[in-house]
Structure formats: C-alpha cells, structure tokens
Amino acid sequence: MTAQRPQPDLLYSEEEEALRAAVRDLLTDHCDAADVIARVESDTPYDPELWKALADGMGLAGLLVPESSGGQGATHREVAVVLEELGRAVAPVPYLTSAVVATEALLAFPHSRLRSSGGTPMADDLLGELASGRRIGALAVALNVAPGAAYQLVRHENGALYGELTGIADAAVADVLLVPADDGGLYAVEADAVTVSPQVSLDLTRPVATVVLEGAAGRLLGDAEPAVRRGLRAGAGLLVSEQLGLADWCLTETVRYLKERKQFNRPVGGFQALKHRLAQLWLEVVNTRAAARGAADALATESTDADVAVALAQAYAAPVAVHAAEEAVQLHAGIGMTWEHPVHLYLKRAKADSIAYGTAGRHREALAELVDLPAP
C-alpha cells in the first residue's frame, strides 16, 4: 500500500497567534500610516528604527536561521505570520528580501561549505549577520523572476565581477548582495563595491534599483542555481502571506468605512449591491488564507508537494490582493483617491506584488507542468 501523505495544517497555533499579537502591537506603535506616507515622500522610504525593533528587539530576522548559526530555528509558518502583519501595515522594511529570500539562498549551501576559511566570512557568517539584523542582504535577481526562470548573470573575469543587474528589490539598503555570475557561482559582494541607482518604482515602500558592478570583488559562496531557486521559491511562497495581510486590511477597513459612511440617512454598507461585493471579497480572502497557510506549511515541512503548493498559492493570491485593493479604493469613494489616505499604498503594493517572483499566469503554467495537466 502507498503511504498517505500527511495533510497540511492550515490552523494557527497558540504560539503563532501570540507572535501575531506581538508583531501587530509593534507595528501599531512604530508603523503609523501617516508616517509611512511621509517616508515614501522622502528620499529614505525605509524605516531603520522599525527594522531594528523587528530584527534586534524581537529577533524576527533570524526566524529561518538555525540556532547553531545565530538564528531562532523557527519555520516558514512563523515567518508567514510576520509577513501577514507586515502586509497589513505595508511596512517599509526589507524583511521579505533579507530575512526570507537572501537567507534561504544562503541556507541552500551544505553545512560543510558554510564555515569560514582562513578568516574569510562565508555563508554561515553571513547567516548570523542577517539573522541579527546587523546587516541586510539582497539576492541580486530581478524582483519579477519566478522560481526556476532564467535570470541575469554578471561576468566573472580575473577574479572580479562585471555587469549590470536591473530590478533588484531593496538593493538601496542592502549591506551585502548575493550575485550570480556566468561561471555558475554565487558571490557575496559588499554594497560599497557596486553602484546602486534607483529605478522608478510603483511600490514606493519596496523600491527597486539597478546595480552596476565594475570590477567588484566577490566572495564565492557556492553554486548559484540551487541557491537562487531555493530563495525565489521561498520568496514566492511566503509573499502570499504578505498579500493575504494586505487583502485582509483592505477588506476590514472597507467594511468599517461603509458602516460609518451614510447616504440617504442610512449606512452605505447596508445597500444590497455593496453587501454582495463585500461577501465575494470575503470569500476570496478566506480562500487566500487557506492557500497561504498551505504554502507556508509545505515549505516548513519540506513537503514533496511544496512546488505545487507555492505555484497554486501564487496563482490564486495575486489577483485577490489586487481586487481587494481596487475595491477598497473605489468603495472609499473620494477619500480613497486622496494621497492622505493610505489605501493607495496598498493598491501599489498589491500591483507590484502581482508580478513579484512570477505573475499569476506564470505560476499557473508551472502548476500545469507540475501536475501534468496539458494546456488546451
């Protein structure tokens, strides 16, 4: 008889709910909507104090890092809870790119390759630094690249790296970049050894940049392909939790607003047509929660169906997050079109997330291949 695969656990544990409450309290105190809007109007959209509180104060940057490497030794399930709350607040911190994608890329290397050699920091040292929040890492692969897709490479020549990489999320605040080269290696490059130029970004809370390397020195970490694939898969799978938090905020705030706003001396939310729209959106958000939890659990348990769970979740969640944000803008009426109201931040984040780590269409194609379902 064939052994049955264990069913994914979609429920939140008591510890995960406690973590959620702690993160939400922190964001309530440190990530006010007005402050986020003020930051994106400036040249420094990132919030270093919030990052320090998350990474140093709560130790959340090291959730995926083993305790032996200076981390918390937690799982993707706990990280998913954190990302839900960060999505609800559109928090301008590089958590997804550093604590998830860059960290997962480093975790792809065997432990025997992690230790430093001759005093030169290798992957294990970088893991500890990223886990503590002392340094911020970024995988130098364009934000729109899906797991398993082709990506830009730099040229490795005479021990130095040359080339230009575009669309690199959070490169502006990264202390170290993980750069894939044409010799098949992944190199750790210090940020001060490259030129970072901001690109026009729709999502002002997660800007992208162009990175130019002109003879930059890099420390070889190992083979790039498995590390990049692992980092992008974790990024795609856990991005769904951020999209869930974003969509849930849009739904909750829209319902609250429609209960308060009155027309013809009655709450607008009582109109039948709006009830139907909100009910449909609620169903979509609930389904997104199931998809997000399934992907996080599959990654945490290293399930053989992890690729399927990630592709399924991304194919479903991205359109839901965009729909929730669009409904929030429209149903907030005139105030929703103003810069002062934060809903535009959610719409821009949802739109940017919809192409991050692969579009929904790209993930549907991947899912069809994974389950051997030929296209019509």
C-alpha positions, 0 to 999 in steps of 0.5 A, spaced: 500 500 500 502 507 498 503 511 504 498 517 505 501 523 505 500 527 511 495 533 510 497 540 511 495 544 517 492 550 515 490 552 523 494 557 527 497 555 533 497 558 540 504 560 539 503 563 532 497 567 534 501 570 540 507 572 535 501 575 531 499 579 537 506 581 538 508 583 531 501 587 530 502 591 537 509 593 534 507 595 528 501 599 531 506 603 535 512 604 530 508 603 523 503 609 523 500 610 516 501 617 516 508 616 517 509 611 512 506 616 507 511 621 509 517 616 508 515 614 501 515 622 500 522 622 502 528 620 499 529 614 505 522 610 504 525 605 509 524 605 516 531 603 520 528 604 527 522 599 525 527 594 522 531 594 528 525 593 533 523 587 528 530 584 527 534 586 534 528 587 539 524 581 537 529 577 533 524 576 527 530 576 522 533 570 524 526 566 524 529 561 518 536 561 521 538 555 525 540 556 532 547 553 531 548 559 526 545 565 530 538 564 528 531 562 532 530 555 528 523 557 527 519 555 520 516 558 514 509 558 518 512 563 523 515 567 518 508 567 514 505 570 520 510 576 520 509 577 513 501 577 514 502 583 519 507 586 515 502 586 509 497 589 513 501 595 515 505 595 508 511 596 512 517 599 509 522 594 511 526 589 507 524 583 511 521 579 505 528 580 501 533 579 507 530 575 512 526 570 507 529 570 500 537 572 501 537 567 507 534 561 504 539 562 498 544 562 503 541 556 507 541 552 500 549 551 501 551 544 505 553 545 512 560 543 510 561 549 505 558 554 510 564 555 515 569 560 514 576 559 511 582 562 513 578 568 516 574 569 510 566 570 512 562 565 508 555 563 508 554 561 515 557 568 517 553 571 513 547 567 516 548 570 523 549 577 520 542 577 517 539 573 522 541 579 527 539 584 523 546 587 523 546 587 516 541 586 510 542 582 504 539 582 497 539 576 492 541 580 486 535 577 481 530 581 478 524 582 483 519 579 477 523 572 476 519 566 478 522 560 481 526 556 476 526 562 470 532 564 467 535 570 470 541 575 469 548 573 470 554 578 471 561 576 468 566 573 472 573 575 469 580 575 473 577 574 479 572 580 479 565 581 477 562 585 471 555 587 469 549 590 470 543 587 474 536 591 473 530 590 478 533 588 484 528 589 490 531 593 496 538 593 493 538 601 496 539 598 503 542 592 502 549 591 506 551 585 502 548 582 495 548 575 493 550 575 485 550 570 480 555 570 475 556 566 468 561 561 471 555 558 475 557 561 482 554 565 487 558 571 490 557 575 496 559 582 494 559 588 499 554 594 497 560 599 497 563 595 491 557 596 486 553 602 484 546 602 486 541 607 482 534 607 483 529 605 478 522 608 478 518 604 482 510 603 483 511 600 490 514 606 493 515 602 500 519 596 496 523 600 491 527 597 486 534 599 483 539 597 478 546 595 480 552 596 476 558 592 478 565 594 475 570 590 477 567 588 484 570 583 488 566 577 490 566 572 495 564 565 492 559 562 496 557 556 492 553 554 486 548 559 484 542 555 481 540 551 487 541 557 491 537 562 487 531 557 486 531 555 493 530 563 495 525 565 489 521 559 491 521 561 498 520 568 496 514 566 492 511 562 497 511 566 503 509 573 499 502 570 499 502 571 506 504 578 505 498 579 500 493 575 504 495 581 510 494 586 505 487 583 502 485 582 509 486 590 511 483 592 505 477 588 506 476 590 514 477 597 513 472 597 507 467 594 511 468 599 517 468 605 512 461 603 509 458 602 516 460 609 518 459 612 511 451 614 510 447 616 504 440 617 504 440 617 512 442 610 512 449 606 512 452 605 505 454 598 507 447 596 508 445 597 500 444 590 497 449 591 491 455 593 496 453 587 501 454 582 495 461 585 493 463 585 500 461 577 501 465 575 494 471 579 497 470 575 503 470 569 500 476 570 496 480 572 502 478 566 506 480 562 500 487 566 500 488 564 507 487 557 506 492 557 500 497 561 504 497 557 510 498 551 505 504 554 502 507 556 508 506 549 511 509 545 505 515 549 505 516 548 513 515 541 512 519 540 506 513 537 503 514 533 496 508 537 494 511 544 496 512 546 488 505 545 487 503 548 493 507 555 492 505 555 484 497 554 486 498 559 492 501 564 487 496 563 482 490 564 486 493 570 491 495 575 486 489 577 483 485 577 490 490 582 493 489 586 487 481 586 487 481 587 494 485 593 493 481 596 487 475 595 491 477 598 497 479 604 493 473 605 489 468 603 495 472 609 499 469 613 494 473 620 494 477 619 500 480 613 497 483 617 491 486 622 496 494 621 497 492 622 505 489 616 505 493 610 505 489 605 501 493 607 495 499 604 498 496 598 498 493 598 491 501 599 489 503 594 493 498 589 491 500 591 483 507 590 484 506 584 488 502 581 482 508 580 478 513 579 484 517 572 483 512 570 477 505 573 475 499 569 476 499 566 469 506 564 470 505 560 476 499 557 473 503 554 467 508 551 472 502 548 476 500 545 469 507 542 468 507 540 475 501 536 475 501 534 468 495 537 466 496 539 458 494 546 456 488 546 451 
